[in-house]
Amino acid sequence: MGVSVIIPAYNEGKRIADTLEDYGKLTDRMKDLRVIVVSESSDDTDRIVVGYSKRHPRISLLHSSGRKGKGAAVMIGFEKALRHAKENDVVGFVDADDSVTSEQFLRLLDSIDGYDCIIGSRYVEGSVMVGRLGSRRHIASRMYNLLVKTLFGMRYEDTQCGAKVFRAAALRGIRRHVSVSGLGFDVNMLYELELDGKRIKEYPIKYIVKNNGTSVTASQVVGMFFSALKYRIAKGGAQRKRKKEERRKINDDLFRHTQS
């Protein structure tokens, strides 16, 4: 089974080295694993990634010009990974700050049998949080989770943790329906997987809070809110249109049947 790990990076020069050191060692142990760093950076992130790729050949850099957002960067990495992936291969992503270590990623990977997607979770029973998120970040996270449950009816306690793995076949089925390019893309992906009838499991992990880099700001949380709302409204309209077309087709079939 092939495994690809996507790491989105935007100006992560101060903290990506630890992540590459950690996951680079994992590529040395797992010959069927590769790491793809999708960078939108203007600092020395790219140089650091290239340096680690010389020590660990299965680490590669994919530079994306312009600031498109985390979701867009992850999807760019997914597209590259899926080009040669077999249906049963696994493609996942983690954040650039090593808050989810390679050991925890392996736990997610080991849990995927029987499922199409495994979500790393900081809030289900059995999870461990090392450090504190901070009151504002924690409140924002919980409020956003409540919003997601209300708008989408999804039961997950943590849609935003930066650690998820997917079967390649499941990703191929939804990738063209992922339109959210910012931080709210996780909800977009999970909802599309549910609509596609895929099996998803939320799995407890050990999460290390990193305070030495960027964190989600209030404006980003507001952006995530409106992004989720816009996507839900659009999805609702698309679903109504599809149901209307299905009813029309049924009526047309019934009419043809009565005329025959």
VMD Tcl script that draws the C-alpha trace (Angstrom):
set ca {
  {0.00 0.00 0.00}
  {1.42 3.33 -1.07}
  {1.12 6.32 1.28}
  {1.47 10.00 0.46}
  {1.56 12.75 3.10}
  {0.80 16.30 2.01}
  {2.19 19.17 4.10}
  {0.82 22.61 3.18}
  {3.28 25.37 4.06}
  {3.07 29.14 4.05}
  {6.18 30.89 5.38}
  {6.97 28.04 7.79}
  {10.74 28.56 7.75}
  {10.94 28.89 11.55}
  {9.30 25.56 12.36}
  {9.08 23.21 9.38}
  {12.53 21.71 9.99}
  {11.30 19.67 12.98}
  {8.43 18.32 10.89}
  {10.70 17.33 8.02}
  {13.16 15.70 10.41}
  {10.32 13.70 11.98}
  {8.60 12.62 8.77}
  {11.91 12.21 6.92}
  {12.88 9.48 9.37}
  {9.52 7.84 8.71}
  {10.22 7.76 4.96}
  {13.51 6.01 5.74}
  {11.57 3.29 7.58}
  {8.61 3.06 5.18}
  {9.81 2.64 1.62}
  {6.28 3.03 0.22}
  {5.76 6.45 1.85}
  {6.48 9.84 0.36}
  {6.08 13.38 1.66}
  {4.98 16.24 -0.60}
  {5.39 19.78 0.76}
  {3.16 22.23 -1.10}
  {4.64 25.65 -0.41}
  {3.19 29.09 -1.06}
  {6.07 30.66 0.84}
  {8.14 33.76 0.28}
  {10.59 33.08 3.15}
  {13.24 30.33 3.32}
  {10.74 27.46 3.60}
  {11.49 26.17 0.09}
  {15.24 26.18 0.69}
  {14.81 24.18 3.89}
  {12.58 21.62 2.17}
  {15.07 21.18 -0.69}
  {17.83 20.63 1.87}
  {15.88 17.88 3.59}
  {14.94 16.29 0.26}
  {18.64 15.67 -0.38}
  {18.87 13.71 2.88}
  {15.48 12.01 2.46}
  {14.79 11.49 -1.27}
  {11.10 10.73 -0.73}
  {10.52 14.28 0.50}
  {9.68 16.57 -2.39}
  {8.79 20.25 -2.84}
  {5.90 21.49 -4.93}
  {5.90 25.28 -5.09}
  {2.58 27.01 -5.72}
  {2.88 30.66 -6.70}
  {0.58 33.12 -5.01}
  {-1.41 32.78 -1.79}
  {-4.36 30.50 -2.55}
  {-5.00 29.16 0.96}
  {-4.42 25.98 2.93}
  {-7.26 24.07 1.30}
  {-6.04 24.87 -2.19}
  {-2.49 23.84 -1.25}
  {-3.68 20.51 0.14}
  {-5.75 19.82 -2.98}
  {-2.76 20.60 -5.22}
  {-0.79 18.02 -3.27}
  {-3.65 15.53 -3.51}
  {-3.79 15.93 -7.28}
  {-0.10 15.12 -7.58}
  {-0.36 12.14 -5.23}
  {-3.40 10.73 -7.05}
  {-1.72 10.71 -10.46}
  {-0.02 7.41 -9.74}
  {-1.94 6.16 -6.70}
  {-3.79 2.85 -6.78}
  {-7.38 2.71 -5.54}
  {-6.41 1.23 -2.17}
  {-3.48 3.57 -1.55}
  {-3.72 6.20 1.18}
  {-3.30 9.96 0.82}
  {-3.30 12.22 3.88}
  {-2.19 15.58 5.15}
  {-0.67 17.04 8.31}
  {0.19 20.57 9.37}
  {3.69 21.97 8.97}
  {4.30 22.53 12.69}
  {4.57 18.84 13.70}
  {1.65 19.21 16.10}
  {0.69 15.76 14.86}
  {3.89 13.71 14.87}
  {4.70 10.86 12.52}
  {3.94 8.43 15.34}
  {0.40 9.79 15.57}
  {0.04 9.77 11.80}
  {0.92 6.07 11.82}
  {-1.90 5.49 14.32}
  {-4.34 7.05 11.87}
  {-2.88 4.98 9.05}
  {-3.18 1.76 11.05}
  {-6.86 2.50 11.72}
  {-8.02 2.93 8.13}
  {-8.93 -0.71 7.42}
  {-12.66 -0.81 6.76}
  {-12.90 2.97 6.32}
  {-12.49 5.54 3.55}
  {-11.31 8.36 5.82}
  {-9.84 8.69 9.30}
  {-10.02 12.05 11.09}
  {-7.47 12.86 13.75}
  {-9.37 14.33 16.71}
  {-8.38 16.44 19.71}
  {-11.77 16.24 21.40}
  {-13.00 12.63 21.45}
  {-12.43 10.26 24.36}
  {-8.85 9.01 24.46}
  {-7.31 12.12 22.89}
  {-4.45 13.96 24.59}
  {-3.67 17.66 24.30}
  {-0.10 18.63 25.17}
  {-0.11 22.33 26.01}
  {-3.03 24.76 25.93}
  {-4.78 26.15 22.89}
  {-5.56 29.43 24.59}
  {-9.06 30.50 25.56}
  {-9.88 32.48 22.40}
  {-8.65 29.76 20.08}
  {-10.50 27.07 22.07}
  {-13.77 29.04 22.11}
  {-13.48 29.77 18.39}
  {-12.85 26.08 17.69}
  {-15.88 24.96 19.71}
  {-18.18 27.62 18.21}
  {-17.14 26.65 14.70}
  {-17.75 22.98 15.50}
  {-21.26 23.84 16.71}
  {-21.86 25.77 13.49}
  {-20.74 22.79 11.42}
  {-23.04 20.43 13.29}
  {-25.96 22.82 12.86}
  {-25.43 23.55 9.15}
  {-24.35 20.12 7.95}
  {-25.69 17.68 10.52}
  {-22.25 16.10 10.85}
  {-21.51 14.45 14.20}
  {-17.73 14.94 14.37}
  {-16.22 16.68 17.38}
  {-13.16 17.97 15.52}
  {-13.33 18.68 11.81}
  {-10.38 21.10 11.87}
  {-7.51 19.06 13.29}
  {-4.67 19.10 10.78}
  {-4.38 15.34 10.36}
  {-6.57 13.23 8.07}
  {-6.04 10.20 5.84}
  {-8.13 9.04 2.89}
  {-8.34 6.10 0.54}
  {-7.27 7.23 -2.93}
  {-10.51 5.92 -4.43}
  {-12.59 8.02 -2.03}
  {-10.58 11.16 -2.83}
  {-10.97 10.65 -6.56}
  {-14.73 10.57 -6.13}
  {-14.99 13.97 -4.45}
  {-11.99 16.05 -5.50}
  {-13.89 18.00 -8.17}
  {-16.51 18.97 -5.59}
  {-14.07 20.59 -3.16}
  {-14.46 24.31 -3.76}
  {-13.41 25.82 -0.41}
  {-9.78 26.90 -0.68}
  {-9.22 28.33 2.80}
  {-9.18 26.87 6.30}
  {-12.75 25.57 6.04}
  {-11.93 23.05 3.31}
  {-12.00 20.15 5.80}
  {-15.78 20.50 6.21}
  {-16.21 20.65 2.44}
  {-14.29 17.38 2.05}
  {-16.03 15.55 4.89}
  {-19.50 16.58 3.75}
  {-18.80 15.47 0.17}
  {-17.54 12.13 1.48}
  {-20.74 11.69 3.49}
  {-22.90 12.57 0.48}
  {-20.90 9.98 -1.47}
  {-21.71 7.34 1.16}
  {-18.13 6.90 2.36}
  {-17.18 5.48 5.75}
  {-15.51 8.00 8.08}
  {-14.05 7.45 11.54}
  {-12.95 10.02 14.10}
  {-9.86 8.81 15.93}
  {-8.27 10.20 19.13}
  {-4.70 11.44 18.85}
  {-2.02 13.11 20.90}
  {-1.88 16.70 19.74}
  {1.01 19.03 20.62}
  {0.00 22.67 20.78}
  {2.58 24.84 19.03}
  {2.75 28.49 20.04}
  {5.92 29.43 18.17}
  {4.28 30.19 14.86}
  {1.11 31.42 13.27}
  {-2.31 30.55 14.68}
  {-5.89 31.04 13.60}
  {-6.95 34.66 14.01}
  {-10.41 36.07 14.73}
  {-10.72 37.30 11.14}
  {-9.89 33.82 9.84}
  {-12.58 32.29 12.05}
  {-15.10 34.78 10.65}
  {-13.91 33.88 7.15}
  {-14.37 30.19 7.90}
  {-17.90 30.88 9.14}
  {-18.97 32.68 5.97}
  {-17.14 30.17 3.79}
  {-19.04 27.29 5.41}
  {-22.33 29.16 5.15}
  {-21.78 30.02 1.48}
  {-20.84 26.42 0.67}
  {-23.88 25.05 2.54}
  {-26.27 27.39 0.73}
  {-24.75 26.49 -2.63}
  {-24.87 22.79 -1.80}
  {-28.49 23.04 -0.73}
  {-29.39 24.68 -4.04}
  {-27.53 22.00 -5.97}
  {-29.28 19.24 -4.04}
  {-32.70 20.79 -4.66}
  {-31.92 21.06 -8.37}
  {-30.80 17.43 -8.52}
  {-33.94 16.24 -6.70}
  {-36.10 18.31 -9.05}
  {-34.38 16.74 -12.05}
  {-34.84 13.28 -10.56}
  {-38.58 13.92 -10.01}
  {-38.90 15.20 -13.57}
  {-37.22 12.09 -14.90}
  {-39.54 9.86 -12.85}
  {-42.59 11.76 -14.16}
  {-41.32 11.53 -17.74}
  {-40.78 7.78 -17.35}
  {-44.28 7.37 -15.93}
  {-45.77 9.40 -18.79}
  {-43.96 7.30 -21.40}
  {-45.13 4.14 -19.65}
  {-48.79 5.24 -19.67}
  {-48.56 6.15 -23.35}
  {-47.11 2.80 -24.40}
}
mol new
graphics top color blue
foreach p $ca { graphics top sphere $p radius 0.5 }
foreach p [lrange $ca 0 end-1] q [lrange $ca 1 end] { graphics top cylinder $p $q radius 0.2 }
display resetview
